[in-house]
């Protein structure tokens, strides 16, 4: 069967329309579309940065929030493929001696549980919600999440379910996974992600810490009212959401997921492993290592969508793709307002355009 596909010019128009739609209610946005070998990246609005209110582009840096979790989970898959860790290895084996890790019904938290949000851990570290309620104006609510604070709180945390039993989204779990993997690798989280994922894919702008040139290319974050915000730095909870990236780098990341770009064999193996793990959350939805996934109803075409979104105090993000049709959408905005709905709409539009026709 031949395939009717949107042409490059149409892809660029669709990407620009979505960027414009996002910029209508936000300061600025960048939208990238990947369709096989075709890549279109369009920006709209303004970065609002101190050095000049420029239109964001392919190399503008954004905080990507919880999209970071897909990198953390891929690092787990990479290390598991290399034999450095086991997916079923208990979290406690990677933490300092004497660390108490809660269990329930005789089941220990494994690394796979952390990457699939089935650990039973709460969404936030112990005491963090109370601290935020007492000090709601804190610029970065995660700034105090040092390893000592996280592990001390972990010892006093009760699990909401036995590990492996139920999906329960947890920033704490993803952050602990990043911390544990970095400890096993004998390095810090940023270095781990650079070594295992970014360097092999040529992603030079995906970082936790900005240097001076990077700061000059960073968009200014804004809250929902459009007021400037300060950057978030998640301390030792970095694996949950501390990465900054660009549309260019994220295109390389999703092309690796789609297997349409140059991917080293060991990383390709890790990607396959990450998607071989599934925990069902409903008959039509599930979670892989780091990624959410669902299949649309037949009335909507029955298309597969694998995705993750993210948000920080001043940014929002979305990365979604269809490996069956080799399509992807990336949306980055520099306000708190979510970019999910326009991004999902664009992904569905692209999927509908790639339908079989008689040969």
URZI-V898438 format. One record per residue. RES is the residue in one small letter. OMEGA is omega in degrees with one decimal (none if undefined). NEAR is the number of other ideal C-beta (glycine too) atoms within 10 Angstrom. D_LAST is the distance of its C-alpha to the last C-alpha in Angstrom with 1 decimal. Layout:
((RES	OMEGA	NEAR	D_LAST) (RES	OMEGA	NEAR	D_LAST))
//
This chain:
((x	172.7	7	5.0) (x	-178.9	8	5.3) (x	172.6	12	8.5) (x	-175.5	9	10.4) (x	173.6	18	13.8) (x	-178.9	19	17.3) (x	-178.4	11	18.5) (x	-179.9	14	21.8) (x	178.2	9	23.9) (x	178.6	16	22.7) (x	178.5	22	23.4) (x	178.7	17	26.8) (x	178.8	14	27.5) (x	178.9	22	26.7) (x	-179.6	25	28.9) (x	178.7	17	31.7) (x	179.1	16	31.6) (x	177.2	24	32.0) (x	178.4	28	34.8) (x	179.3	16	36.5) (x	178.2	18	36.3) (x	-176.1	28	38.0) (x	179.2	20	40.6) (x	-177.1	11	41.7) (x	-176.9	14	43.5) (x	179.8	23	44.0) (x	-178.5	24	45.6) (x	-179.9	28	42.5) (x	172.1	32	39.1) (x	178.3	33	36.4) (x	176.5	30	32.8) (x	177.9	24	30.3) (x	176.6	28	26.5) (x	177.0	26	24.5) (x	-175.1	25	20.8) (x	-179.8	14	19.9) (x	-176.5	10	22.0) (x	178.2	15	22.8) (x	174.8	24	26.1) (x	178.1	19	27.9) (x	-177.9	22	31.5) (x	177.9	24	33.4) (x	178.2	26	36.9) (x	179.6	21	39.0) (x	-173.0	23	42.6) (x	175.2	19	45.3) (x	-177.2	24	46.2) (x	-177.4	21	49.8) (x	-177.8	22	51.1) (x	-176.2	11	54.8) (x	177.7	11	54.1) (x	-177.3	9	52.2) (x	-177.3	13	49.8) (x	175.0	15	46.7) (x	179.5	16	43.1) (x	-177.3	30	41.6) (x	-175.2	16	39.0) (x	-175.7	17	37.1) (x	172.9	15	40.3) (x	-178.2	22	42.3) (x	176.9	26	43.6) (x	165.0	29	43.4) (x	-176.9	29	44.8) (x	173.1	31	41.8) (x	-171.5	26	43.8) (x	169.2	20	42.3) (x	173.0	25	39.1) (x	-176.4	31	41.7) (x	178.6	31	41.4) (x	174.9	28	38.0) (x	179.0	25	39.7) (x	-179.6	31	42.6) (x	178.3	29	40.5) (x	174.3	25	38.5) (x	175.3	27	41.9) (x	-179.6	30	42.8) (x	178.5	28	39.7) (x	-179.4	25	40.4) (x	177.8	20	44.0) (x	178.0	24	43.1) (x	-179.0	18	40.8) (x	178.8	12	43.6) (x	-179.3	7	46.1) (x	176.0	14	48.3) (x	172.5	21	47.9) (x	178.6	13	46.6) (x	-178.5	18	44.4) (x	-179.1	12	47.0) (x	179.7	18	49.9) (x	177.1	18	52.4) (x	-176.9	25	52.7) (x	-179.4	19	56.4) (x	-176.8	14	56.1) (x	-177.8	20	54.9) (x	-178.4	20	57.5) (x	176.7	10	61.1) (x	178.6	5	63.6) (x	178.3	8	65.1) (x	177.5	16	62.2) (x	176.7	13	62.0) (x	-177.7	20	58.4) (x	175.0	18	58.3) (x	178.2	16	56.9) (x	179.9	16	56.6) (x	177.7	11	56.9) (x	-177.8	7	57.4) (x	179.7	17	54.0) (x	176.0	19	53.9) (x	177.1	26	51.4) (x	177.3	21	49.0) (x	176.9	28	46.9) (x	177.1	23	43.8) (x	-179.6	26	45.4) (x	-176.2	29	46.0) (x	178.9	32	42.4) (x	179.1	24	41.0) (x	178.3	23	43.8) (x	-177.3	24	45.1) (x	-172.8	34	48.6) (x	179.2	25	50.5) (x	177.2	31	51.8) (x	-177.9	20	52.4) (x	-173.6	14	50.3) (x	175.2	21	53.2) (x	-178.1	26	56.0) (x	176.7	18	59.2) (x	-174.8	14	61.3) (x	-179.6	21	58.8) (x	179.3	13	58.2) (x	179.4	10	61.9) (x	-179.9	14	62.4) (x	179.6	14	59.7) (x	179.5	8	61.3) (x	-178.7	8	64.7) (x	-174.3	9	63.5) (x	-178.4	8	60.5) (x	179.0	5	60.9) (x	-176.3	14	60.3) (x	-179.1	12	57.9) (x	-175.3	16	56.2) (x	-177.2	17	56.6) (x	-171.3	24	55.5) (x	-177.9	14	58.0) (x	-175.7	16	60.4) (x	175.5	25	57.8) (x	180.0	12	59.4) (x	-179.7	18	59.0) (x	-179.8	10	62.6) (x	-178.4	17	61.9) (x	-175.9	23	58.6) (x	174.6	19	60.0) (x	177.8	15	63.2) (x	179.6	17	61.3) (x	-178.7	21	59.0) (x	-177.7	12	62.1) (x	-177.1	10	63.0) (x	175.3	18	59.5) (x	-179.3	10	58.7) (x	180.0	19	55.2) (x	178.4	15	53.7) (x	175.9	16	52.0) (x	179.4	18	52.0) (x	179.3	24	49.7) (x	-173.6	18	46.2) (x	-169.5	17	46.6) (x	174.4	14	45.4) (x	176.8	17	43.4) (x	-173.1	16	45.8) (x	-173.0	14	44.7) (x	170.0	24	47.4) (x	178.6	24	48.1) (x	-178.7	23	51.1) (x	179.9	26	49.0) (x	178.3	27	46.6) (x	177.3	31	49.6) (x	177.2	30	51.4) (x	177.9	30	48.4) (x	178.8	31	48.4) (x	-177.7	26	52.2) (x	-179.6	23	52.1) (x	179.2	28	49.5) (x	177.6	23	51.4) (x	179.8	16	54.6) (x	-179.2	17	53.0) (x	179.5	18	51.7) (x	-178.1	8	55.1) (x	176.1	14	54.0) (x	-174.3	17	53.2) (x	-177.1	27	49.9) (x	179.2	18	48.9) (x	178.3	13	49.4) (x	-178.0	24	47.5) (x	177.8	29	44.4) (x	-176.0	18	44.7) (x	-172.0	14	45.1) (x	-172.5	23	42.5) (x	-169.2	22	39.7) (x	-179.0	21	40.3) (x	178.8	12	41.7) (x	-178.5	18	38.9) (x	-179.8	18	36.3) (x	-178.9	11	38.3) (x	-173.8	22	39.1) (x	-175.2	15	42.4) (x	178.5	20	42.9) (x	-168.4	24	42.5) (x	168.7	19	46.1) (x	-176.5	18	48.8) (x	-179.8	11	51.6) (x	168.9	16	51.3) (x	-176.5	8	53.1) (x	177.3	6	54.5) (x	178.1	7	51.5) (x	178.6	16	49.2) (x	179.8	13	51.5) (x	179.7	13	51.1) (x	-176.8	19	47.3) (x	172.6	21	47.5) (x	173.6	28	46.8) (x	177.6	21	49.7) (x	-179.9	25	49.1) (x	175.7	22	50.0) (x	-175.1	13	50.8) (x	178.6	12	49.4) (x	178.7	8	52.0) (x	179.2	13	51.0) (x	-178.9	10	54.1) (x	178.1	14	53.9) (x	175.5	19	54.0) (x	-178.6	13	55.1) (x	172.4	18	52.8) (x	173.2	22	52.3) (x	-166.7	18	53.2) (x	178.0	25	52.9) (x	-177.4	18	55.4) (x	171.5	22	54.8) (x	-172.5	28	52.2) (x	-177.8	26	49.9) (x	179.4	32	47.1) (x	-176.1	26	46.6) (x	-172.7	25	45.9) (x	-174.1	29	47.7) (x	168.2	28	45.0) (x	-178.8	25	44.4) (x	179.0	25	41.2) (x	176.3	28	39.2) (x	179.5	24	35.6) (x	179.1	21	35.1) (x	-177.4	23	36.4) (x	172.5	27	34.4) (x	177.2	22	31.2) (x	-179.8	24	32.1) (x	-178.3	24	32.9) (x	176.3	24	29.6) (x	172.9	21	27.6) (x	177.7	22	29.6) (x	-180.0	22	28.6) (x	-176.9	22	24.9) (x	177.4	12	25.4) (x	178.3	19	24.1) (x	178.2	17	27.5) (x	-177.6	11	30.2) (x	175.5	19	31.8) (x	-174.2	12	34.8) (x	-177.1	7	34.3) (x	177.9	12	37.1) (x	175.7	18	35.7) (x	177.1	15	32.2) (x	179.6	16	34.0) (x	177.9	26	35.9) (x	176.7	20	32.8) (x	178.6	12	31.3) (x	-177.2	18	34.7) (x	-178.8	24	35.0) (x	175.7	17	31.8) (x	178.3	10	32.8) (x	178.8	20	35.7) (x	169.4	12	35.1) (x	-176.4	18	37.7) (x	174.5	10	36.5) (x	175.3	17	38.0) (x	178.5	8	36.2) (x	-175.8	8	33.5) (x	-176.2	12	30.9) (x	-178.9	13	32.7) (x	177.1	19	34.2) (x	171.6	23	35.6) (x	170.0	21	34.9) (x	174.8	28	37.5) (x	-175.0	27	37.9) (x	167.1	23	34.8) (x	179.9	20	34.2) (x	173.0	19	30.9) (x	174.1	17	29.4) (x	-178.1	16	26.3) (x	176.9	17	25.8) (x	-179.1	10	26.1) (x	178.7	7	23.1) (x	179.2	6	24.0) (x	175.9	12	23.5) (x	179.1	14	20.1) (x	-175.3	11	21.7) (x	176.5	20	21.3) (x	176.3	16	23.6) (x	175.3	20	26.3) (x	-167.6	24	28.9) (x	166.2	21	31.6) (x	175.2	22	35.3) (x	-179.6	20	37.4) (x	177.1	25	40.8) (x	173.2	23	43.9) (x	-178.9	25	47.4) (x	-176.8	20	50.3) (x	-175.0	27	48.7) (x	173.1	27	45.0) (x	-174.5	27	41.7) (x	177.0	29	38.5) (x	171.1	26	35.1) (x	179.2	26	32.5) (x	-178.0	24	29.3) (x	176.2	23	26.0) (x	-177.9	22	22.9) (x	179.7	17	22.4) (x	-179.1	13	19.2) (x	179.1	19	17.5) (x	179.6	20	20.1) (x	175.9	28	21.6) (x	174.8	27	25.4) (x	175.7	31	28.0) (x	177.4	31	31.6) (x	-178.8	30	34.3) (x	178.6	32	37.9) (x	-179.7	32	40.8) (x	162.0	30	44.5) (x	179.7	29	45.9) (x	-174.5	20	46.2) (x	-175.9	20	43.9) (x	176.2	19	40.7) (x	-171.1	28	37.4) (x	-171.3	17	35.4) (x	177.6	12	34.3) (x	-179.8	23	32.8) (x	176.5	26	31.2) (x	178.5	18	29.6) (x	179.8	14	28.5) (x	179.3	25	26.8) (x	178.0	24	25.1) (x	178.2	18	23.7) (x	178.8	16	22.5) (x	179.5	24	20.6) (x	179.1	21	19.1) (x	-179.3	12	18.1) (x	-178.8	18	16.4) (x	-177.1	19	14.2) (x	179.5	13	12.2) (x	172.2	9	8.8) (x	-177.7	8	6.4) (x	179.8	5	3.8) (x	none	6	0.0))
//
